[in-house]
Amino acid sequence: MMDESDIELSTEQSQAVPMLVEPSNSSNGNKGKLTFHLVLGAIVCFAGSSLQFGYNLSVINAPQSVIEKHFENVKRFKEFLWPFAVAIFAVGGMGGAFIGPYIAKAIGRKRTLMLNNALAISGGIFLGVTKMADSVTILVIGRILVGINAGVNTVVAPMYLSEIAPINLRGSLGTLNQFGIVSGLLLGNILGLGEILGNENGWPYLFAITGVIGVLQLCVLPLCPESPRYLLAIKKDEASAIINLQKLRGSDDIQAEIQEIKMDAEKEASQETVSILELFKNSYYHKPLLISVVLQLAQQLSGIGGILYYSTELFKEIGLSIPESQKASCGVGALSVIMTLVCMVLVEKKGRRFLLLVGLGGMIVLYAVTTVAFKYVEDKKDWAPILGVVCTLGAVVFFQTGPGAIPWFIVAELFSQNSLSAAVSVAGPMNWLGNFVVGLLFPVIKDKIHPYTFIPFIVLLVIFFAFTYLVVPETKGLSIAQINRILRKDGGAGGYPDEADKQDEGVTP
């Protein structure tokens, strides 16, 4: 982010400070190029981390009926234990998202990802032997373990990727996180088809694949360099930082970038780190924190988790057969992949606020039409099931247009480095909390008020739409100081004095 005070940097300084002024490529001809080790690191983050997260979100969906049949003699399995096993994944994710940044700071980004695979592998084993052990407890333990793994991945993998990428590729590579998640959703839905693994004999193997992904990532990660920024800024190991950066850039000419990292580290070291308590005590942070938390909740309380977790069962209830329902669920995954790519293009052209409003508004309309379709399904109208499926898929399109991707990165646009970790530690677990609530309660809501299943989510979406329209600023192309001046334009009491607006957010008066 570039603050107004940073514009006055000297030419020599501006060439050394990353993300403030584009450094000259003349000093490093290979700086902006994709190299073997950079691509390897990107693949590890895509295929081993975010894809695995998305896979574990959706893999529980398709085989629901065969798993319920297997445990049909277990008291209250369908009514409570199955939704609990689905939703407990988010509880693990909440814990992983909270502890992930601290582990990454203590032992490094790459080592954290390597250690995290122990959770994926052990979780895959637990899930894979669930049928043989005939134990719901084993199923729940497995879901908790892969949930913790996913939570750590969602915060550490993007951190690692952003730190190994050159400046001019950082944005492009950063989009791999959301793209990996939706690709995992699609993979889980495809492998969950009854013709593949979503059947009585195949579902243990379907669950165990997450452990296989963990093994593959564990084998490849030792070949990846550690983050040079971590080695230099936190570990103070310049020699190792140079060696790893040379691998990433495919060149020995990396002194200019080493100096950039040094100056960036010195700048961050001069700023006081903001704690979680300070976020709540200092009114300067209240509005950015409120926006961050509400948008994270909007993403999950939109009801999208109900579609991702239970779409197969949902489509069955409106008249589709199990194979047709599973194929329609694959459509959910495919549309998520396509619309995430579209969002990557639109977000820098149309802006964050616009896409959030379009996404939330579109979901309101389509949920309303879906409700009408569900009502006419009960009246045996032939067109109603088709309309219900089309509108459900349409809601996924609008979700991925804005609410799906934007909350993940907008926090970084509202907080500077010295307050970002604390903000993520608050906003991230709130996302997982919303995921847990929807995953646990959606079947209850569906059973109690069907065909009006989406009415509570319409009410919540109206609230989130109004909040976004009235409170959320457009952040595209603005510095943190500019954004906070917009947030405080009403002249509310408290927070930093006006003079602080001329400085970086990290300087506490």
C-alpha positions, 0 to 999 in steps of 0.5 A: 500500500502507498501512503501519502508520506511515502510519495516523498521518498528519495529515488534511491529509497523508492528503488528499495522499498517493495510494494511502494514503487515498482523496482527497476527490472534493469537491476535484475533481468530475471526478477519478474520471470516464472522459474522452476522453484517459483512454479513449484512453490505455486503448485504446492500452494494450489494443489496441496493447500487450497485445493485440499481445503475445497476438496474437504468442503465438498467431498462430504456432499455426494455420499451422504445417502450411502453413509446415512444408510451405513449408520442407519442403526445409530440413534439420531445419526441423520438428525444430529450426528451427520450434520455435526460431523459435517460442521465440525470441520469448520470448528477445526478450521477456526482453530487452525486459522487462529494458530497458523500465523503464530506457528508460521512465525515461529518455525517458518512458512515451509516447515509449517506447511510440512508439519500441517500435512501430518494432520491431513494424513492422519485425518485421511487415515481416520476418515478412510477407516470409518466404515471398517471401524463402524464408528461415528467418533472416528468420522468426527475425529477425522473431520476435525483433523482435516479442518485444522489442516484447512484452517492453517492452510488458508492463512499460511499458504497465501502468506508463503506464496505472496512472500516468494513471488516477485512484485509484478507476479504477486497479484496473479499468483495470489489469486491461486488461493481462491481458484484452488479452493473452487477447483477442490470443490469441483474435484470433490463433487466429481469423485463423489459421483456414484459411478466413481467413488460416491457409492457404498464401497467407494466412500472410504477411499473418497475420504482418504484421498485427502491423506494422499494429497497430504503425502504428495505435498509432504514429498514435494515441499522439501524441494521448495525454497523457504520464504526469503522474507521470513529468513531475512526479516524474522530469522535474520539469516541473510546467507540462507535468504540469499540462497533461497532467493537465488533459487526462486529468481533463477539468478545470482543477481538478487542484491537489489531485492535483498535490500528491498526486503531489508528496508521493508523489515526495518520499516515494519520493525519501527512500527509497534505491533497491534494486538487483538485487544488494541483493535477493540480498544482503539476506535481508529480500528473499529470501523475497519474491523466491523467491515472485515467481520461482517463481510466474513460473516456475509460470505458464510451466512449467505447460506452458500455452505448449505448448497456446498455441503448438502446440494445433493440432498437438496436436489433430491428433495425437489425431484431429481434422482441421486445420480442427477443430484450428484451431477447437478452438484458437479455443476455447482463446482464447475460454475464456482471455478468459472466465476472465480476466474471471471471475478479475478478479471472484474475485481480490478475493473468494477471494484470490490463494493460493486461486485459485493452488491451485485453478488448479494443482490443477485442471491436475494433474487434467486433465493426468492425464485428458488423458494417459489420453485420449491413450493411448486415442486410440492404441487407437482409442477413439471417445470418447478424442479428445473427452475429450482436447480437453475436458480440454485446454480445461479445463486452460486454464480452470484456468490462467486461474483463477489461475496465468495472471493472478496472477503478473503483479501479485503481485510488486507486492504483495510489494515497495514502490516502491523495490525493485519495479523491481529485483524486476520486472527479476529476476522478469519475465525468468524468466517469459520464460525459462520461456516460451522453454524450454517453447516450444522443448522441448514439440515434442521432449517430444511427439515423444519420449514421446507420449501421455505428453506432459503427465507432466513438467508434472504433476510440475512442477505438483505441486512448484509446488502444494506450494510455493504451499501451504507458502510463499505467503501470502495477500496480499489486503488486506494491506500490504507490512509485514504480508506480510513479517511473515507471511513472517518469522514463523518468526523466521529470522535476517538481514534487517531488525530487528523495528523495521523492521516498523513502518516502510515497507519502503523504510527500510533500517536 
